[in-house]
Amino acid sequence: MIHKPSRRDLLRNTATGFGNLALAALLQGSSTDPLAVRAPHYPAKAKRVIFLFMHGGPSQVDTFDYKPLLKRDHGKPLPFARPKVVSGQTFNLLQSPWAFKQYGQSGAWVSDLFPELAKCVDDMCFIKSMHGSNSRHGGALLELHTGSDTFIRPSMGSWVTYGLGTENASMPGFLTICPTQSHGGANNFGSAFLPAPYAGTAIGSVGIPSKEARIPFISNSETPRNIQRQEIDYTQVLNRKQLELTGPDRALEGRIESFELAFRMQSEAPGLQDISNESEATRKLYGLDNPVTEDFGRQCLMARRFSEKGVRFVQVSHTYKWDQHANLKRDHTSNAAEVDLPIAGLLKDLKSRGLLKDTLVLWAGEFGRTPTAEGSDGRDHNPEAFTIWMAGGGVKPGLSYGATDDYGYYSVEKKVHFHDLHATILHLLGLDHLKLTYRYAGRDFRLTDVHGNVVHDIIA
């Protein structure tokens, strides 16, 4: 008697077949490898991203957005209405404690907080009309990193890696150095519903000195490499059998790929994390000779080393220091001293190596600060206006784009939302933000959701 398979049998067996095909492709390292290099939608100006995240919200009117009327009207009431939603109560206008000067051929205004970065302004592109949708750290961090302040979505680095893969098969496509554990935590570098290989790999975390931050479990001195290979092969046989029982399983297939990547990383990652071969001049360039700049300088140097070796997206975080509700002068001074020279060193190093032209460097916090005073020496959160800057990677150097009002409270000219920033970053990488989608739960999702416009005016 001929047995006719049931509909359930047919679906299960067919699915298992596709699952085995996917697994076989992963194990053979074929082009279906989730981290394999993929062609962009159109010719790209940037190949990789270094994101310098200033957690807490630096004050735009004390850094790069010069407002002379703020000094003139110090102590007076704000002459127009505040936003309907504010983080807390503020009072009269508060002048900046720092002097501003113009630098470079571009004449960009920079405060005394950043004497080293001021020397690099002709390589930088300032967007002075940024705005977001959330006045709280948690929501604002998620919006900056993922495009959504209310739902768990894939992070910017995950979308970039999903779209382009990685140029180094022995390293993750997305690394985050000493990331924050608060205000969204791992969701800020997670892949959400994108497959697991696109998630950011954390190196250390906030509170851990960067010299102690290492990719965990990257070396195995007890087991010879050939034995490790045999162990992994046997594990993958068991995983294959599990797939035969279950059919396609995204989580299991992600673990399969993670085992293979982890094995390959043993030959690549230790050398990349070892900076002993860097020259004394390079170490000094990043401030490794100074205890004030050493920690963040090491993070910036590691970002250059990872980017140089093909890691697609590297994030460096200065966590969580820029939230000056009080002690503005003391703490912004301290914060800037820690990052100014290392970031300038990174830009100079990338440029000297010919990497800046196709490496997009992004400097940003989650929002700005109010020009009005909180207490006697502080500023509250302000998502209505803030400044970010980019360098390299196809942006116009020496440009200041957009503007805020006379006191720096609202973005008023050529406003740029986080969605627009994300669309522009993807565009520079050769990715159309409308086409970079992933189907999940019956819907095509994208980094910019249903929003976003490329800011073409800042593109070289």
C-alpha positions in Angstrom: 0.0 0.0 0.0 1.4 3.4 -1.0 1.6 5.8 1.9 0.5 9.3 1.1 2.2 11.9 3.2 -0.1 14.2 5.2 0.0 17.9 4.7 1.8 18.2 8.0 4.5 15.6 7.0 5.0 17.4 3.7 5.5 20.8 5.3 7.8 19.4 8.0 10.0 17.4 5.6 10.2 20.3 3.1 11.1 22.8 5.9 13.8 20.4 7.2 15.3 20.2 3.7 15.5 24.0 3.5 17.0 24.1 7.1 19.7 21.6 6.1 20.5 23.6 3.0 20.9 26.7 5.1 23.0 24.9 7.7 25.2 23.3 5.1 25.8 26.7 3.5 26.8 28.1 6.9 29.2 25.3 7.7 30.8 25.5 4.3 31.3 29.3 4.5 29.4 29.9 1.3 27.9 33.2 0.1 24.9 32.7 2.3 27.0 33.4 5.3 25.1 36.2 7.1 28.2 38.2 7.5 29.5 37.8 3.9 30.2 41.0 2.1 27.2 42.3 0.1 27.1 44.9 -2.6 25.5 48.2 -1.7 22.4 49.5 -3.6 24.6 52.1 -5.3 28.3 53.2 -5.2 29.2 54.1 -1.6 31.2 57.0 -0.3 31.9 55.3 3.0 32.8 51.7 3.7 32.6 51.7 7.5 31.5 53.7 10.5 33.1 54.8 13.8 30.4 56.1 16.2 31.7 58.2 19.1 28.8 58.3 21.5 28.8 61.0 24.2 26.3 59.5 26.7 24.3 62.1 28.7 23.8 64.9 26.2 26.6 67.5 25.7 25.5 71.1 25.7 25.4 72.5 22.1 25.6 76.1 23.4 28.8 75.3 25.3 30.6 73.3 22.6 29.9 74.1 18.9 26.8 76.3 18.7 27.9 79.9 19.4 25.2 82.2 20.7 26.4 85.7 21.5 22.9 86.8 22.6 23.1 84.2 25.4 25.9 86.2 26.9 24.3 89.5 26.4 21.0 88.4 27.9 22.4 86.3 30.7 20.1 86.2 33.7 17.0 87.4 31.7 13.9 85.3 31.2 13.6 83.3 28.0 11.7 85.6 25.6 9.6 82.9 24.1 7.7 79.8 25.2 9.3 76.6 26.3 8.3 73.3 24.7 5.1 71.7 26.0 7.0 68.7 27.2 10.2 69.4 29.3 12.3 67.2 31.4 12.4 69.5 34.4 12.1 73.1 35.5 14.6 75.7 34.3 14.7 79.4 34.9 16.5 82.3 33.2 19.1 82.3 30.5 22.6 81.0 31.4 25.6 82.3 29.4 28.3 79.8 28.5 31.3 79.8 30.8 33.6 79.2 27.8 34.7 81.6 25.1 34.2 80.7 21.5 36.6 81.4 18.6 36.5 80.7 14.9 39.0 78.2 13.5 40.3 76.9 10.2 39.5 78.1 6.7 35.9 77.2 7.3 35.7 79.6 10.3 33.8 77.1 12.4 33.0 78.3 15.9 34.3 76.1 18.7 34.4 76.7 22.4 37.6 76.6 24.6 36.4 73.1 25.7 37.9 71.5 22.5 41.3 73.1 21.7 42.5 70.0 19.8 39.3 69.3 17.9 39.3 73.0 16.9 42.3 72.2 14.8 40.4 69.6 12.8 37.3 71.7 11.9 38.1 71.8 8.2 37.7 68.0 8.2 34.4 68.1 10.1 30.8 68.6 9.0 28.6 70.1 11.8 24.8 69.6 11.8 23.6 72.3 14.2 19.8 71.7 13.7 19.4 68.2 15.1 16.2 67.4 17.0 14.6 64.3 18.5 11.4 63.2 20.0 12.2 62.2 23.6 13.5 64.2 26.5 14.4 61.2 28.7 17.7 59.4 28.4 16.3 55.9 27.9 13.9 56.9 25.0 16.4 59.3 23.5 19.2 56.7 23.5 17.0 54.1 21.8 15.9 56.7 19.2 19.5 57.6 18.4 20.7 54.0 18.3 17.6 52.2 16.8 15.3 54.8 15.3 12.5 54.1 17.8 12.1 55.5 21.3 9.2 53.2 22.3 9.8 49.7 20.8 12.7 47.3 20.7 14.2 47.6 17.2 17.5 46.6 15.6 20.3 49.0 16.3 22.0 51.2 13.6 25.1 49.1 13.6 23.0 45.9 13.2 21.2 47.4 10.2 24.5 48.5 8.6 26.0 45.0 9.1 22.8 43.4 7.8 23.0 45.5 4.7 26.7 45.2 3.9 28.2 42.3 5.9 31.7 42.5 7.2 35.0 42.8 5.3 36.8 40.6 7.8 35.3 37.0 8.1 37.3 36.4 11.3 35.7 39.3 13.2 32.1 40.4 14.0 30.7 43.1 11.7 29.7 45.3 14.7 31.8 45.9 17.8 30.9 48.2 20.7 33.7 49.2 23.1 32.8 49.8 26.8 29.0 50.3 26.0 26.5 51.6 28.5 24.5 49.2 30.6 21.8 51.8 31.4 19.1 53.7 29.4 18.3 50.8 27.1 21.4 48.8 27.8 22.0 46.0 25.3 19.0 47.1 23.2 21.2 50.0 22.0 23.5 47.5 20.2 21.2 44.5 19.9 19.8 43.1 16.6 16.2 42.6 17.9 14.4 40.6 15.2 17.3 40.6 12.8 19.3 37.4 12.9 21.7 37.1 15.8 25.0 37.5 13.8 24.1 41.2 13.2 24.1 42.1 16.9 26.9 44.2 18.3 29.7 42.3 20.2 30.5 44.1 23.4 34.1 44.6 24.4 34.1 45.4 28.1 31.4 47.7 29.5 30.9 50.9 31.4 33.1 51.0 34.5 35.7 48.7 33.1 39.0 50.4 32.2 39.5 50.1 28.4 42.9 48.5 29.0 41.1 45.6 30.7 38.3 45.4 28.1 38.7 42.3 26.0 36.5 40.1 23.8 35.6 37.4 26.4 36.7 33.8 26.0 38.7 34.5 22.9 41.7 32.3 23.8 41.9 28.7 25.0 45.3 27.7 26.2 44.1 24.3 27.5 42.8 22.8 24.3 44.8 22.5 21.0 43.2 24.2 18.0 42.7 20.9 16.1 40.9 19.4 19.1 38.7 22.5 19.3 37.8 22.1 15.6 36.8 18.5 16.3 34.7 19.5 19.2 32.9 22.2 17.2 32.3 19.8 14.3 30.7 17.3 16.7 28.6 20.0 18.2 27.4 21.1 14.7 26.5 17.4 13.9 24.2 17.5 17.0 22.8 20.9 15.9 22.1 19.4 12.4 20.2 16.6 14.0 18.2 19.1 16.0 17.3 21.0 12.8 16.1 17.8 11.3 13.7 17.5 14.1 12.5 21.1 14.3 12.9 22.5 10.8 14.3 26.1 10.4 15.2 27.6 13.7 16.7 31.1 13.5 18.1 31.0 17.0 19.8 27.7 16.5 21.2 28.7 13.2 22.5 31.8 14.8 24.3 29.7 17.4 25.8 27.6 14.7 27.2 30.7 13.0 28.4 32.1 16.3 30.4 28.9 17.1 32.1 29.2 13.7 32.8 32.9 14.0 34.2 32.5 17.6 36.6 29.8 16.3 37.9 32.0 13.5 38.2 35.0 15.9 40.8 33.1 18.0 43.3 33.7 15.2 42.4 37.4 14.6 41.1 39.1 17.7 44.0 38.8 20.1 46.4 40.5 17.7 43.9 43.3 17.0 43.5 44.0 20.8 47.2 44.0 21.4 48.5 47.6 20.9 52.1 46.8 21.9 53.3 47.2 18.3 52.0 50.8 18.1 54.7 53.4 17.9 55.3 55.9 20.7 54.2 58.7 18.5 50.9 57.0 17.8 50.3 56.3 21.5 51.0 60.0 22.3 48.7 61.1 19.4 45.8 59.3 21.2 46.8 60.5 24.7 47.9 57.2 26.0 50.8 58.9 27.9 48.4 61.0 30.0 46.1 59.5 32.7 43.4 62.0 31.8 43.1 60.8 28.2 44.5 57.3 28.4 41.2 55.5 28.8 39.2 57.1 26.0 42.3 57.3 23.9 42.8 53.6 24.0 39.1 53.1 22.9 39.7 55.4 20.0 42.9 53.6 19.0 41.1 50.3 19.2 38.4 51.7 17.0 41.0 52.6 14.3 42.6 49.2 14.6 39.3 47.3 14.2 38.1 49.6 11.3 41.4 49.2 9.6 41.0 45.4 9.6 37.5 45.4 8.1 35.1 45.7 11.0 32.1 47.4 9.5 30.7 49.4 12.5 32.6 50.3 15.6 31.1 52.2 18.5 33.1 54.0 21.2 31.1 55.3 24.3 32.0 58.0 26.8 29.6 56.8 29.4 27.6 58.3 31.3 29.2 61.7 31.9 27.6 64.5 30.0 24.3 64.9 32.0 25.1 68.3 33.7 22.0 69.3 35.6 24.5 71.0 37.9 28.2 71.6 38.0 28.2 72.4 34.3 31.5 74.2 34.2 33.3 71.6 36.3 32.0 68.5 34.6 31.9 69.6 31.0 35.5 70.7 31.5 36.5 67.3 32.8 34.6 65.4 30.1 36.0 67.4 27.3 39.5 67.0 28.6 39.1 63.2 28.5 37.9 63.1 24.9 39.3 66.1 23.0 42.8 65.0 22.3 41.9 61.3 21.6 39.2 62.2 19.1 41.5 64.7 17.3 44.1 62.0 17.3 41.7 59.5 15.7 40.8 62.0 12.9 44.5 62.8 12.2 45.5 59.1 12.3 42.7 58.0 10.0 43.6 60.9 7.6 47.3 60.1 7.6 46.5 56.4 6.8 44.2 57.3 3.9 41.2 55.8 5.9 39.2 59.0 6.6 38.0 59.3 3.0 35.9 56.1 3.3 35.4 55.9 7.1 32.5 57.9 8.4 33.2 59.2 11.9 30.0 60.3 13.8 30.1 62.2 17.1 26.8 62.6 18.9 24.9 62.5 22.2 21.2 61.6 22.7 20.1 65.2 22.9 21.3 68.7 23.8 20.9 71.0 26.8 18.7 74.0 27.5 20.1 77.6 27.3 18.2 78.3 30.4 19.6 77.5 33.8 18.7 74.6 36.1 19.8 75.7 39.5 22.7 78.1 39.4 25.1 76.1 37.2 23.3 73.4 35.2 21.2 72.8 32.1 18.3 70.5 31.5 17.7 68.0 28.7 16.8 69.5 25.4 15.8 67.3 22.4 14.6 70.3 20.5 18.1 71.4 19.4 21.6 70.0 19.5 24.7 69.6 17.5 26.3 66.5 16.1 29.3 66.3 13.7 30.6 63.9 11.1 33.9 63.6 9.3 35.2 61.6 6.4 33.1 59.1 4.6 31.7 61.4 1.9 30.4 64.3 3.9 31.4 67.9 3.0 34.3 69.0 5.2 34.3 72.4 6.8 30.5 72.7 6.6 28.1 74.0 9.3 24.6 73.0 8.3 21.4 74.2 9.8 20.8 76.6 12.7 19.0 77.1 16.0 17.3 80.2 17.3 19.2 83.1 18.9 19.6 81.3 22.2 20.0 77.7 20.9 16.7 76.3 22.3 15.0 75.2 19.1 16.3 74.0 15.8 14.7 76.4 13.3 16.7 76.2 10.0 17.1 73.0 7.9 16.0 70.8 10.8 17.4 67.3 10.9 15.7 64.5 12.8 17.3 61.3 13.9 15.4 59.5 11.1 17.0 61.9 8.6 20.5 61.3 10.1 20.0 57.5 9.8 18.8 57.8 6.2 21.9 59.9 5.4 24.3 57.6 7.1 22.9 54.6 5.1 23.0 56.7 1.9 26.7 57.4 2.5 27.3 53.7 2.8 25.5 53.1 -0.5 22.3 51.8 1.1 18.8 53.1 0.3 17.0 53.4 3.6 13.7 52.7 1.8 15.0 49.4 0.4 17.0 48.2 3.4 14.1 46.2 4.9 13.5 43.0 6.9 10.2 41.2 7.1 9.1 40.4 10.6 5.6 39.6 12.0 4.1 40.3 8.6 5.6 43.7 8.1 8.7 45.1 6.3 10.7 47.0 8.9 13.5 49.5 8.3 15.8 51.6 10.4 13.9 54.8 9.5 10.5 53.1 10.0 8.1 55.2 7.8 10.2 58.4 8.1 13.5 59.9 7.1 15.0 62.0 4.3 18.6 62.0 3.1 20.3 65.3 3.8 21.9 65.7 0.4 23.3 69.1 1.2 26.0 67.7 3.5 27.2 65.1 1.0 30.3 65.9 -0.9 
